[in-house]
Amino acid sequence: MRVRDDPVDPDPGFAALYAALPDENDLFPWLGWCRSAKSPVLYLGIGTGRIAVPLHRAGIELVGVDAHPGMLEHLRKRDAGIHAHQSLIANLALERKFDLVIGPSSILAEDENLAAAVRHVRPRGRVGMELMNPHWLSSDRHQGVRLRRRPDGSSEMEVDYTLPDGSVVVQVVDDMRMSPAPEDTEERLDRFGLSLVWMGAREDHDLEDSPTYFVLASLS
């Protein structure tokens, strides 16, 4: 089975895939960041709540945003206490600002999404993000992840997910936009008026070979 990750034309199967996945039990670094911020925290790309629901159970007040109506339907059934808005992140215009804005799963790899995050941060507030590591993606160490170059220069990425029942669902990302490399992070943040606070990977990975890496930045 194949499902498409397309925020403009949402695939119901994509929401069903994420609803079938177990909750994330490793909340690094999100829980620490959220606990050090004033409530509530703005969560961009909240999806079905795989990370958000455990965070909420841990006492974190969240405001969520996602473009996929099916994702938000699953989220609201699971946890009605999380306030959520349906919107493309790039178009988001909430009438409030937050001490912390977070964006897991490379949501903030796109400049227009990062610009939306910055619009919603208070002065001296922070933006936290997880980005796919292009060094890892260009290596041969990514079993279950395939990147295909098209003749027109665009890319398509496929990611295999094994569900609890043993079945495999392939997530397809059309027009894949490569995340910035770690060494380009500070220059990119500077363009958005952000200053790097911390960058790193999970304890069991070096930054160079980690599949994803984390960035925490403050609004200047």
DRENVEX-580526 format. One record per residue (C-alpha): residue in three letters; residue number from 1; y negated, z negated, x negated. Coordinates in pm, 1 decimal. Layout:
@resn = ala, resi = NUM, north = Y, up = Z, east = X;
...
REM end
This chain:
@resn = met, resi = 1, north = 0.0, up = 0.0, east = 0.0;
@resn = arg, resi = 2, north = -348.8, up = 89.1, east = -122.3;
@resn = val, resi = 3, north = -679.7, up = -58.3, east = -4.0;
@resn = arg, resi = 4, north = -1033.3, up = 38.4, east = -101.1;
@resn = asp, resi = 5, north = -1310.8, up = -186.1, east = -226.0;
@resn = asp, resi = 6, north = -1611.3, up = -16.6, east = -66.7;
@resn = pro, resi = 7, north = -1895.8, up = -238.0, east = 61.3;
@resn = val, resi = 8, north = -2067.6, up = 56.2, east = 232.7;
@resn = asp, resi = 9, north = -1756.4, up = 164.2, east = 426.3;
@resn = pro, resi = 10, north = -1545.9, up = -155.2, east = 452.0;
@resn = asp, resi = 11, north = -1167.8, up = -113.3, east = 455.3;
@resn = pro, resi = 12, north = -1001.2, up = -367.8, east = 689.9;
@resn = gly, resi = 13, north = -700.1, up = -366.7, east = 457.9;
@resn = phe, resi = 14, north = -915.7, up = -495.0, east = 172.9;
@resn = ala, resi = 15, north = -1007.5, up = -805.0, east = 374.2;
@resn = ala, resi = 16, north = -643.1, up = -851.0, east = 476.8;
@resn = leu, resi = 17, north = -539.9, up = -839.3, east = 109.0;
@resn = tyr, resi = 18, north = -776.7, up = -1118.3, east = 7.5;
@resn = ala, resi = 19, north = -687.2, up = -1324.8, east = 312.5;
@resn = ala, resi = 20, north = -322.0, up = -1311.5, east = 201.5;
@resn = leu, resi = 21, north = -392.1, up = -1435.8, east = -151.2;
@resn = pro, resi = 22, north = -366.1, up = -1807.5, east = -230.6;
@resn = asp, resi = 23, north = -676.8, up = -2016.1, east = -291.0;
@resn = glu, resi = 24, north = -804.7, up = -2039.5, east = -645.8;
@resn = asn, resi = 25, north = -699.7, up = -2370.8, east = -798.8;
@resn = asp, resi = 26, north = -899.0, up = -2330.9, east = -1121.3;
@resn = leu, resi = 27, north = -1263.8, up = -2375.4, east = -1024.4;
@resn = phe, resi = 28, north = -1400.7, up = -2344.8, east = -1379.9;
@resn = pro, resi = 29, north = -1690.7, up = -2302.8, east = -1428.2;
@resn = trp, resi = 30, north = -1811.0, up = -2284.9, east = -1068.9;
@resn = leu, resi = 31, north = -1749.5, up = -2644.7, east = -967.0;
@resn = gly, resi = 32, north = -1936.4, up = -2788.1, east = -1265.8;
@resn = trp, resi = 33, north = -2228.5, up = -2553.3, east = -1218.0;
@resn = cys, resi = 34, north = -2249.2, up = -2628.2, east = -844.8;
@resn = arg, resi = 35, north = -2232.6, up = -3004.0, east = -892.8;
@resn = ser, resi = 36, north = -2529.1, up = -2990.7, east = -1130.2;
@resn = ala, resi = 37, north = -2742.3, up = -2792.2, east = -881.9;
@resn = lys, resi = 38, north = -2947.2, up = -2892.6, east = -579.8;
@resn = ser, resi = 39, north = -2781.3, up = -2800.2, east = -251.2;
@resn = pro, resi = 40, north = -2709.7, up = -2554.6, east = -109.3;
@resn = val, resi = 41, north = -2572.3, up = -2295.4, east = -352.6;
@resn = leu, resi = 42, north = -2601.5, up = -1925.7, east = -269.5;
@resn = tyr, resi = 43, north = -2264.6, up = -1750.5, east = -314.8;
@resn = leu, resi = 44, north = -2285.4, up = -1370.3, east = -339.6;
@resn = gly, resi = 45, north = -1966.5, up = -1181.4, east = -255.8;
@resn = ile, resi = 46, north = -1805.0, up = -1480.0, east = -88.1;
@resn = gly, resi = 47, north = -1519.3, up = -1274.6, east = 58.9;
@resn = thr, resi = 48, north = -1249.4, up = -1464.5, east = 247.4;
@resn = gly, resi = 49, north = -1328.8, up = -1787.7, east = 64.3;
@resn = arg, resi = 50, north = -1060.0, up = -1803.2, east = -206.8;
@resn = ile, resi = 51, north = -1307.5, up = -1983.9, east = -432.4;
@resn = ala, resi = 52, north = -1562.7, up = -2091.0, east = -171.8;
@resn = val, resi = 53, north = -1330.0, up = -2292.6, east = 49.6;
@resn = pro, resi = 54, north = -1197.8, up = -2507.6, east = -239.1;
@resn = leu, resi = 55, north = -1557.8, up = -2556.9, east = -355.6;
@resn = his, resi = 56, north = -1659.1, up = -2667.3, east = -7.1;
@resn = arg, resi = 57, north = -1363.9, up = -2906.9, east = 8.1;
@resn = ala, resi = 58, north = -1492.1, up = -3053.8, east = -319.5;
@resn = gly, resi = 59, north = -1824.0, up = -3134.5, east = -151.0;
@resn = ile, resi = 60, north = -2033.1, up = -2826.9, east = -239.4;
@resn = glu, resi = 61, north = -2267.5, up = -2698.4, east = 31.1;
@resn = leu, resi = 62, north = -2266.7, up = -2317.9, east = 27.0;
@resn = val, resi = 63, north = -2452.5, up = -2027.6, east = 182.5;
@resn = gly, resi = 64, north = -2236.8, up = -1716.3, east = 156.5;
@resn = val, resi = 65, north = -2311.4, up = -1343.5, east = 158.9;
@resn = asp, resi = 66, north = -2070.8, up = -1052.3, east = 194.5;
@resn = ala, resi = 67, north = -2099.6, up = -695.5, east = 319.3;
@resn = his, resi = 68, north = -1747.9, up = -684.4, east = 463.6;
@resn = pro, resi = 69, north = -1726.4, up = -805.3, east = 826.7;
@resn = gly, resi = 70, north = -1351.0, up = -857.3, east = 798.5;
@resn = met, resi = 71, north = -1394.2, up = -1082.9, east = 496.9;
@resn = leu, resi = 72, north = -1645.6, up = -1299.6, east = 682.2;
@resn = glu, resi = 73, north = -1423.2, up = -1313.9, east = 991.2;
@resn = his, resi = 74, north = -1142.3, up = -1459.9, east = 781.0;
@resn = leu, resi = 75, north = -1385.6, up = -1697.9, east = 608.6;
@resn = arg, resi = 76, north = -1524.4, up = -1834.5, east = 936.2;
@resn = lys, resi = 77, north = -1175.4, up = -1893.6, east = 1073.6;
@resn = arg, resi = 78, north = -1083.4, up = -2087.4, east = 760.7;
@resn = asp, resi = 79, north = -1401.6, up = -2290.8, east = 721.9;
@resn = ala, resi = 80, north = -1669.7, up = -2284.9, east = 989.5;
@resn = gly, resi = 81, north = -1881.2, up = -2520.0, east = 780.1;
@resn = ile, resi = 82, north = -1980.4, up = -2249.8, east = 532.9;
@resn = his, resi = 83, north = -2290.6, up = -2063.6, east = 651.9;
@resn = ala, resi = 84, north = -2243.5, up = -1690.9, east = 587.4;
@resn = his, resi = 85, north = -2454.7, up = -1377.1, east = 619.2;
@resn = gln, resi = 86, north = -2333.6, up = -1018.4, east = 642.3;
@resn = ser, resi = 87, north = -2539.3, up = -797.9, east = 411.1;
@resn = leu, resi = 88, north = -2515.4, up = -563.8, east = 119.4;
@resn = ile, resi = 89, north = -2616.4, up = -782.8, east = -172.2;
@resn = ala, resi = 90, north = -2871.1, up = -530.7, east = -298.0;
@resn = asn, resi = 91, north = -3048.0, up = -545.3, east = 41.6;
@resn = leu, resi = 92, north = -3039.8, up = -922.5, east = 82.0;
@resn = ala, resi = 93, north = -3367.4, up = -1081.8, east = 192.5;
@resn = leu, resi = 94, north = -3317.1, up = -1443.2, east = 295.3;
@resn = glu, resi = 95, north = -3630.8, up = -1643.4, east = 365.6;
@resn = arg, resi = 96, north = -3544.1, up = -1913.2, east = 114.3;
@resn = lys, resi = 97, north = -3472.9, up = -1965.6, east = -253.7;
@resn = phe, resi = 98, north = -3193.7, up = -2158.2, east = -422.9;
@resn = asp, resi = 99, north = -3148.3, up = -2374.2, east = -728.9;
@resn = leu, resi = 100, north = -2825.2, up = -2188.0, east = -811.6;
@resn = val, resi = 101, north = -2696.0, up = -1842.7, east = -719.7;
@resn = ile, resi = 102, north = -2338.3, up = -1753.8, east = -814.9;
@resn = gly, resi = 103, north = -2156.6, up = -1421.4, east = -823.0;
@resn = pro, resi = 104, north = -1787.7, up = -1415.9, east = -923.4;
@resn = ser, resi = 105, north = -1568.3, up = -1103.4, east = -957.7;
@resn = ser, resi = 106, north = -1827.0, up = -883.3, east = -1134.1;
@resn = ile, resi = 107, north = -2047.4, up = -871.1, east = -823.4;
@resn = leu, resi = 108, north = -2352.9, up = -907.3, east = -1046.8;
@resn = ala, resi = 109, north = -2250.8, up = -632.3, east = -1289.4;
@resn = glu, resi = 110, north = -2469.2, up = -393.9, east = -1088.7;
@resn = asp, resi = 111, north = -2839.2, up = -424.5, east = -1166.8;
@resn = glu, resi = 112, north = -2945.0, up = -398.5, east = -802.7;
@resn = asn, resi = 113, north = -2723.8, up = -696.9, east = -717.3;
@resn = leu, resi = 114, north = -2856.4, up = -900.5, east = -1007.9;
@resn = ala, resi = 115, north = -3210.3, up = -819.6, east = -892.5;
@resn = ala, resi = 116, north = -3121.5, up = -957.4, east = -547.7;
@resn = ala, resi = 117, north = -2985.4, up = -1273.9, east = -707.1;
@resn = val, resi = 118, north = -3307.7, up = -1322.7, east = -903.4;
@resn = arg, resi = 119, north = -3514.9, up = -1273.4, east = -586.1;
@resn = his, resi = 120, north = -3339.6, up = -1573.1, east = -435.8;
@resn = val, resi = 121, north = -3368.0, up = -1815.9, east = -729.3;
@resn = arg, resi = 122, north = -3629.7, up = -2089.0, east = -744.6;
@resn = pro, resi = 123, north = -3845.9, up = -2116.0, east = -1055.7;
@resn = arg, resi = 124, north = -3628.8, up = -2263.7, east = -1333.6;
@resn = gly, resi = 125, north = -3325.7, up = -2211.0, east = -1113.2;
@resn = arg, resi = 126, north = -3004.7, up = -2056.6, east = -1243.7;
@resn = val, resi = 127, north = -2779.3, up = -1756.4, east = -1187.6;
@resn = gly, resi = 128, north = -2410.0, up = -1786.6, east = -1270.5;
@resn = met, resi = 129, north = -2179.4, up = -1487.5, east = -1288.7;
@resn = glu, resi = 130, north = -1836.6, up = -1366.2, east = -1389.4;
@resn = leu, resi = 131, north = -1816.9, up = -1018.6, east = -1543.5;
@resn = met, resi = 132, north = -1524.5, up = -797.4, east = -1637.5;
@resn = asn, resi = 133, north = -1506.3, up = -761.4, east = -2015.4;
@resn = pro, resi = 134, north = -1531.3, up = -392.0, east = -2114.8;
@resn = his, resi = 135, north = -1370.0, up = -468.1, east = -2452.6;
@resn = trp, resi = 136, north = -1059.3, up = -594.6, east = -2273.3;
@resn = leu, resi = 137, north = -1064.4, up = -304.1, east = -2027.5;
@resn = ser, resi = 138, north = -1079.3, up = -45.7, east = -2306.8;
@resn = ser, resi = 139, north = -779.3, up = -204.4, east = -2482.4;
@resn = asp, resi = 140, north = -410.5, up = -169.8, east = -2397.8;
@resn = arg, resi = 141, north = -370.9, up = -532.3, east = -2288.2;
@resn = his, resi = 142, north = -442.6, up = -496.6, east = -1916.3;
@resn = gln, resi = 143, north = -110.3, up = -462.4, east = -1738.2;
@resn = gly, resi = 144, north = -166.9, up = -415.9, east = -1366.4;
@resn = val, resi = 145, north = -517.2, up = -272.9, east = -1415.0;
@resn = arg, resi = 146, north = -571.8, up = 101.5, east = -1457.9;
@resn = leu, resi = 147, north = -897.6, up = 282.4, east = -1528.0;
@resn = arg, resi = 148, north = -907.0, up = 657.8, east = -1465.1;
@resn = arg, resi = 149, north = -1185.4, up = 887.7, east = -1577.9;
@resn = arg, resi = 150, north = -1272.1, up = 1173.7, east = -1344.6;
@resn = pro, resi = 151, north = -1390.7, up = 1520.9, east = -1453.1;
@resn = asp, resi = 152, north = -1739.5, up = 1443.9, east = -1318.5;
@resn = gly, resi = 153, north = -1768.9, up = 1143.8, east = -1554.1;
@resn = ser, resi = 154, north = -1717.1, up = 874.6, east = -1289.1;
@resn = ser, resi = 155, north = -1432.7, up = 624.8, east = -1302.9;
@resn = glu, resi = 156, north = -1177.8, up = 483.1, east = -1059.2;
@resn = met, resi = 157, north = -1009.7, up = 147.6, east = -1116.9;
@resn = glu, resi = 158, north = -682.6, up = 28.4, east = -966.5;
@resn = val, resi = 159, north = -576.8, up = -337.6, east = -963.7;
@resn = asp, resi = 160, north = -227.3, up = -453.2, east = -862.0;
@resn = tyr, resi = 161, north = -197.0, up = -770.6, east = -653.9;
@resn = thr, resi = 162, north = 140.6, up = -933.3, east = -594.0;
@resn = leu, resi = 163, north = 139.6, up = -1122.9, east = -265.4;
@resn = pro, resi = 164, north = 336.1, up = -1443.3, east = -199.0;
@resn = asp, resi = 165, north = 607.9, up = -1239.9, east = -21.2;
@resn = gly, resi = 166, north = 659.3, up = -1028.0, east = -334.2;
@resn = ser, resi = 167, north = 494.2, up = -712.0, east = -204.3;
@resn = val, resi = 168, north = 234.3, up = -532.9, east = -417.2;
@resn = val, resi = 169, north = -101.5, up = -409.3, east = -287.8;
@resn = val, resi = 170, north = -322.7, up = -182.7, east = -499.4;
@resn = gln, resi = 171, north = -697.4, up = -236.6, east = -480.0;
@resn = val, resi = 172, north = -889.9, up = 84.0, east = -554.0;
@resn = val, resi = 173, north = -1249.4, up = 70.9, east = -675.1;
@resn = asp, resi = 174, north = -1421.8, up = 408.5, east = -647.7;
@resn = asp, resi = 175, north = -1714.4, up = 491.8, east = -873.5;
@resn = met, resi = 176, north = -1633.5, up = 196.2, east = -1098.1;
@resn = arg, resi = 177, north = -1938.9, up = 73.2, east = -1285.7;
@resn = met, resi = 178, north = -1859.0, up = -83.4, east = -1619.9;
@resn = ser, resi = 179, north = -1985.1, up = -436.4, east = -1671.3;
@resn = pro, resi = 180, north = -2219.4, up = -498.4, east = -1965.3;
@resn = ala, resi = 181, north = -2055.6, up = -609.6, east = -2289.1;
@resn = pro, resi = 182, north = -2108.2, up = -971.7, east = -2396.9;
@resn = glu, resi = 183, north = -2323.2, up = -862.4, east = -2690.5;
@resn = asp, resi = 184, north = -2561.2, up = -683.9, east = -2450.1;
@resn = thr, resi = 185, north = -2598.8, up = -980.1, east = -2216.9;
@resn = glu, resi = 186, north = -2917.5, up = -1137.0, east = -2351.1;
@resn = glu, resi = 187, north = -3105.8, up = -805.5, east = -2350.4;
@resn = arg, resi = 188, north = -2998.5, up = -742.4, east = -1991.6;
@resn = leu, resi = 189, north = -3096.8, up = -1089.6, east = -1877.2;
@resn = asp, resi = 190, north = -3436.3, up = -1052.3, east = -2040.4;
@resn = arg, resi = 191, north = -3507.4, up = -744.0, east = -1827.7;
@resn = phe, resi = 192, north = -3469.5, up = -962.8, east = -1518.8;
@resn = gly, resi = 193, north = -3675.3, up = -1254.5, east = -1645.3;
@resn = leu, resi = 194, north = -3365.9, up = -1462.1, east = -1719.2;
@resn = ser, resi = 195, north = -3277.2, up = -1665.4, east = -2026.7;
@resn = leu, resi = 196, north = -2921.4, up = -1725.0, east = -2141.5;
@resn = val, resi = 197, north = -2801.0, up = -2084.4, east = -2098.7;
@resn = trp, resi = 198, north = -2431.0, up = -2037.4, east = -2173.1;
@resn = met, resi = 199, north = -2178.2, up = -1757.2, east = -2215.2;
@resn = gly, resi = 200, north = -1804.6, up = -1796.5, east = -2264.7;
@resn = ala, resi = 201, north = -1450.5, up = -1751.8, east = -2139.2;
@resn = arg, resi = 202, north = -1171.6, up = -1977.7, east = -2019.9;
@resn = glu, resi = 203, north = -1033.2, up = -2214.7, east = -2280.0;
@resn = asp, resi = 204, north = -717.2, up = -2007.9, east = -2334.8;
@resn = his, resi = 205, north = -912.0, up = -1690.8, east = -2428.6;
@resn = asp, resi = 206, north = -1157.6, up = -1583.5, east = -2693.7;
@resn = leu, resi = 207, north = -1468.0, up = -1410.1, east = -2564.6;
@resn = glu, resi = 208, north = -1367.1, up = -1082.4, east = -2732.7;
@resn = asp, resi = 209, north = -1026.0, up = -1046.6, east = -2565.4;
@resn = ser, resi = 210, north = -1080.0, up = -1229.5, east = -2235.9;
@resn = pro, resi = 211, north = -1035.8, up = -1014.5, east = -1920.1;
@resn = thr, resi = 212, north = -1357.9, up = -1160.0, east = -1780.9;
@resn = tyr, resi = 213, north = -1636.1, up = -1377.0, east = -1915.2;
@resn = phe, resi = 214, north = -1893.1, up = -1610.3, east = -1763.2;
@resn = val, resi = 215, north = -2270.2, up = -1614.6, east = -1795.9;
@resn = leu, resi = 216, north = -2514.2, up = -1883.6, east = -1685.9;
@resn = ala, resi = 217, north = -2884.0, up = -1796.1, east = -1705.0;
@resn = ser, resi = 218, north = -3208.2, up = -1960.7, east = -1599.4;
@resn = leu, resi = 219, north = -3512.8, up = -1804.2, east = -1440.9;
@resn = ser, resi = 220, north = -3799.9, up = -1816.2, east = -1689.8;
REM end
